[in-house]
Amino acid sequence: MAAAPPDGQEKVIAAAQHIVKSLASSKNAADDMIRILSGFDNRFSLMSDLFPPPPAATAPAVDSIAETEKPDPDDAARDEEWDAAMELIEQWEAPGAADRLIFDSREDAEDYLAAAACLVGAPGPRAEAALQAAMARLEEEFRHFLIRGAPPLAAEDLQASLLRRLSLTVPSFNTSSVDLDCPSFAKHDGEGEDSVGAGGRNSVSDDEISPYLIAPDTVSTLRDIADVMLRAGYAPELCQVYGEVRRDTLMECLAVLGVDKMGLEEVQRVEWGILDGKMKKWIQALKVVVRGLLAEERRICSQILAADPNAEEECFTQAAKGCVLQLLNFGDAIAIGKRSTEKLFRILGMYEALAEVLPELEGLFSGEARGFIKEEAEGILVRLGDAVRGTIAEFSSAIQGETSRRALPGGEIHPLARYVMNYVRLLSDYNASLNNLLEHFDADTNEADNASMTPLGHCVLMLITHLQGKIEEKSRLYEDEALQNIFLMNNLLYIVQKVKDSELKTLLGDNWIRKRRGQIRQYSTGYLRSSWTRALACLRDDGLPQTMGSSSALKAALKDRFKSFNMAFDELYRTQTTWKVVDPQLREELKISILEKVLPAYRSFVGRFRGQLEGVRSSARYIKYNLEDLENLVSDFFEGRN
């Protein structure tokens, strides 16, 4: 019995035995192998148990079998299949055939795919050359069908069909229909089916193929080609073709949707009217692209490349990344571009659209691409938020810095009030986003009852407070105190109504409205006092001579009083019929307030002193109006007549 090998040598012997058994099929070959191994280390020649001797009875029989060994029938059949496959591939490389599309014929396509699949792993230079030729041909036709299968679409087609998420039931033309008993192809086909079934979120059925990104009958053809190329190890070439063609197609779709490639400098140069349209299209396109275009691209990609999840991820990333980055780059250019008040709501729209689709956008990608897209999009969201806050701050400063010095005729609503209130009212449409963005926004308004307001409420209160201050400042442009009050009433009531009839009421609260209505009443009182004090003073007894009867002194005083009243009223009529109280209800309330003060005083004064002027020549010239006349004339006030 051979001595036990020294420590560590046992492993060397075992390795040598394994090599010999793997590479040698006869005793002569074994002897040759031991001589080779002994050349590396003479210890191998001393190892008598490296090749256990065969049983004596069977050794001659083994030698005899080896001498008369016949070919394996399975090997012969496989060789015949490889030869047939190589011959078919080579035929398609011949002049004339090379210019034809294999996949224009279903039968030719099935035969060619089966032949290419059979050659995967086939030995020999001829088989290798045939397989390379087949892969080049399949790559060429894969590119052709990718391009041909994408139908041209108009913007309305993309928006309507992608958002409806239509699907069609189409006949399947796939590898399972190829009837060829090539072992490698059969295994490949089964793996493809398993991949589709176990694909998780990428699992789709044949009748879910999109009809608008790639024609349905083309998707199954592309999948057949991809299955064979992936099986043959040509995933990089396949991904390069897919990525190039689909990237260009998606970029064309983006252009159809109106999203142009624009950098910061271009965004800065373009006039607002054009930029506004581009921002609007961006908001619409972002949702269409993420929820429609890319979602469908992802689904189709998973169908075509179902056999290899890694290739699917790579192809989708290469196809979709450029489209996504162009969208994000435009958003970034807007976010960091020059701020102006008119951009605010488009920026808010962009912010909300991106925030809304970000989880879906992120979910379309995986691995490094997912992290990259997420980081880019979140960074742009932050910068869009900064732009929103900065624009609101600039808007606030613009209100306070408004310097127009022209008094509006008739005390009507100032354009600044209309602009600011319409602007502020639109802010309430972005309640949730602005409450988040303005959480730490500095909006000190010195209001005692605003502690419970939301961040947006604080912001709105600040802007309206600035507006009120500016309106009070502009009221002083009017020399007539009564017209100042009309102007203040018009503008404050306009502000209150804009708040009351919108979500601003919820933001500012009922107490804010009550306070402003109290201010309007104060302005109304100020108007009556400044306008009618002089006219009403003519109808008081104060200053009249005390002598009763028909004294000439009393008659002269009464003539002066009536004459002064008539002059005052005529002047009021002349001026205040040109003034404009915009709100119909306020206008009627003011007229009623005038009549309630004037008519009783006039009725009493005329009733007491009419007799003193009876018989006086031209007495009608002094008692010029009766009560009905005054009422009719007052009805013309505040109508803005020229």
Salt bridges, closest charged atoms under 4 A:
ASP31 OD1 - LYS27 NZ 2.38
ASP32 OD1 - ARG35 NH2 2.02
ASP41 OD2 - ARG43 NH2 2.45
ASP75 OD1 - ARG78 NH1 3.11
ASP83 OD1 - ARG126 NH1 4.00
GLU90 OE2 - ARG126 NE 2.93
ASP104 OD1 - ARG148 NH1 3.79
ASP108 OD2 - ARG100 NH2 3.48
GLU110 OE2 - ARG106 NE 3.19
GLU141 OE2 - ARG137 NE 3.30
GLU191 OE1 - ARG231 NH1 3.27
ASP206 OD1 - ARG223 NH2 2.92
GLU244 OE1 - ARG143 NH1 3.40
ASP260 OD2 - LYS278 NZ 2.59
ASP276 OD1 - ARG346 NE 2.62
GLU296 OE2 - ARG165 NE 2.68
GLU296 OE1 - ARG299 NH2 2.65
GLU297 OE1 - ARG246 NH2 2.68
GLU312 OE2 - ARG298 NH2 2.85
GLU313 OE2 - ARG201 NH2 3.49
GLU313 OE2 - ARG298 NH2 2.73
ASP332 OD1 - ARG383 NE 2.57
GLU356 OE1 - LYS287 NZ 3.67
GLU356 OE2 - ARG291 NH2 2.79
GLU360 OE2 - ARG291 NE 3.13
GLU362 OE2 - ARG370 NE 3.52
GLU378 OE2 - LYS374 NZ 2.78
ASP386 OD1 - ARG389 NH2 2.49
GLU402 OE1 - LYS474 NZ 2.51
GLU447 OE2 - ARG516 NH2 3.10
ASP449 OD2 - LYS515 NZ 3.86
GLU473 OE1 - LYS470 NZ 3.43
GLU481 OE2 - ARG529 NH2 3.61
ASP501 OD1 - LYS500 NZ 3.15
ASP510 OD1 - LYS505 NZ 3.94
ASP541 OD1 - ARG608 NH1 2.59
ASP542 OD2 - ARG540 NE 3.73
ASP570 OD2 - LYS624 NZ 2.94
GLU571 OE2 - ARG574 NH2 2.46
GLU588 OE2 - LYS591 NZ 3.65
ASP636 OD1 - ARG641 NH2 2.99
GLU639 OE2 - ARG587 NE 3.45
GLU639 OE2 - LYS591 NZ 2.68
